[in-house]
Amino acid sequence: MADSPLSDRLDDDDYPAYTMGRAAEMLGTTPGFLRALGEARLITPLRSEGGHRRYSRYQLRIAARARELVDQGTPIEAACRIIILEDQLEEAQRINAEYRRAAEKGSGGSGD
C-alpha cells in the first residue's frame, strides 16, 4: 500500500491531531491548564476551521513536561520558562555538535 497524505499526517509530530478535550484527557489535566500554557506562550495550538484548539504530539510532550514540573510544585510561569531554557540549551548543544563535526571533517578528523 502506497504512502498517502493521511499516513504522512499521522506520522507527523507537528500535525495538530488532538482536540483540547482529548489532549487534556491524555495528559490527565484540564483544558484550563492547556489554555494557561498557551497564555504563557509555551505552546500555541493551531485552530480548526471552527476555531477550536488543536494540539500536536510535539506540543503534548511539552505540555506533559510542564505538568511534571507543576506537579512537583513549580509555578506554571516558572515551569514554562524552565522548558523554554531547556529547549534553547538542547538547540545550542545540537548546533555546537554540528560545528564540531564540521571542524573535525575540515581538519582531517585527527581530533587534536
C-alpha positions as CSV (number, residue, x, y, z in Angstrom):
1,M,0.0,0.0,0.0
2,A,1.5,3.3,-1.1
3,D,2.0,6.1,1.4
4,S,-0.8,8.6,1.4
5,P,-1.1,12.2,2.7
6,L,-3.1,10.8,5.6
7,S,-0.3,8.4,6.7
8,D,2.1,11.4,6.4
9,R,0.0,13.4,8.8
10,L,-0.4,10.5,11.2
11,D,3.4,10.2,11.4
12,D,4.0,14.0,11.6
13,D,4.8,15.1,15.2
14,D,3.7,18.6,14.3
15,Y,0.3,17.7,12.8
16,P,-2.4,19.2,15.1
17,A,-4.4,16.0,15.5
18,Y,-5.8,16.3,19.1
19,T,-8.6,18.4,20.3
20,M,-8.3,20.3,23.6
21,G,-10.5,17.8,25.4
22,R,-8.6,14.8,24.1
23,A,-5.2,16.4,24.8
24,A,-6.3,17.2,28.4
25,E,-7.6,13.7,28.9
26,M,-4.3,12.2,27.5
27,L,-2.3,14.4,29.9
28,G,-4.5,13.9,32.9
29,T,-5.1,17.6,33.2
30,T,-7.7,20.2,32.5
31,P,-8.4,22.3,29.4
32,G,-7.7,25.3,31.7
33,F,-4.1,24.0,32.2
34,L,-3.6,23.8,28.4
35,R,-5.1,27.3,28.0
36,A,-2.6,28.6,30.7
37,L,0.3,27.1,28.7
38,G,-1.0,28.9,25.6
39,E,-1.3,32.2,27.6
40,A,2.3,31.7,28.8
41,R,3.3,31.1,25.2
42,L,4.8,27.8,25.8
43,I,2.7,26.2,23.2
44,T,0.5,27.7,20.6
45,P,-2.2,25.4,19.4
46,L,-3.4,25.6,15.8
47,R,-7.1,26.4,15.3
48,S,-9.5,24.3,13.4
49,E,-11.8,25.9,10.8
50,G,-14.4,26.2,13.6
51,G,-11.9,28.0,15.8
52,H,-11.2,25.1,18.2
53,R,-7.7,24.5,19.6
54,R,-5.8,21.5,18.1
55,Y,-2.6,20.1,19.5
56,S,0.3,18.1,18.0
57,R,2.1,15.2,19.6
58,Y,5.1,17.5,20.0
59,Q,3.0,20.1,21.9
60,L,1.6,17.3,24.1
61,R,5.2,16.3,25.0
62,I,5.9,19.9,26.0
63,A,2.7,20.1,28.0
64,A,3.5,16.8,29.7
65,R,6.9,18.2,30.8
66,A,5.1,21.3,32.1
67,R,2.7,19.2,34.0
68,E,5.6,17.2,35.6
69,L,7.2,20.4,36.9
70,V,3.9,21.9,38.1
71,D,3.1,18.6,39.9
72,Q,6.4,19.0,41.7
73,G,5.4,22.4,43.0
74,T,6.9,24.7,40.3
75,P,4.6,27.7,39.5
76,I,3.3,27.4,35.9
77,E,5.2,30.6,34.7
78,A,8.5,29.2,36.1
79,A,7.8,25.8,34.6
80,C,7.2,27.4,31.2
81,R,10.5,29.4,31.5
82,I,12.4,26.2,32.5
83,I,11.1,24.3,29.5
84,I,12.0,27.2,27.1
85,L,15.5,27.3,28.6
86,E,15.9,23.5,28.3
87,D,14.8,23.7,24.7
88,Q,17.3,26.6,24.0
89,L,20.1,24.6,25.6
90,E,19.3,21.5,23.6
91,E,19.3,23.5,20.4
92,A,22.6,25.2,21.3
93,Q,24.2,21.8,22.1
94,R,22.9,20.4,18.7
95,I,24.4,23.4,16.8
96,N,27.7,23.0,18.8
97,A,27.9,19.3,17.9
98,E,27.4,20.2,14.2
99,Y,30.2,22.7,14.3
100,R,32.5,20.2,16.0
101,R,31.7,17.6,13.3
102,A,32.3,20.1,10.6
103,A,35.6,21.2,12.2
104,E,36.8,17.6,12.5
105,K,35.9,16.9,8.9
106,G,37.8,20.0,7.8
107,S,40.9,19.1,9.8
108,G,41.0,15.5,8.5
109,G,39.4,14.1,11.6
110,S,42.6,13.9,13.7
111,G,40.7,15.2,16.8
112,D,43.8,17.1,18.0
